[in-house]
Amino acid sequence: IYAKVADCMEKGLLPTSDQVQRLIKKHHTFTEQFNHATKKVYVALAQLYEEHPEFRKQLDPIHPELASFIAQAMKAFAQQELTT
């Protein structure tokens, strides 16, 4: 999923674009396998992606702006798709 999101970034797509949001929906579904990713939890996870060094260490080699981009996309997904 991360590499596909990075590809979308390279194409100049926005975090809110349909293609990116479809990937984020897959990410949310994957996340749900481990935690109940409510709106609040998913937004908090997005913040971790952006700020926590371990997440950055994983994402920066894929694309240096991926953590910020995916966090924006996750927050948009949470606002649009998650009710609780």
Buried (B, 14 or more C-beta within 10 A) or exposed (E): EBEBBBBBBEEEBBBBBEBBBEBBEEBBEEBEEEEEBBBEBBBEBBBEBBEEEEBBEBBEEBBEEBBBBBBBBBBBBBEEEBEE
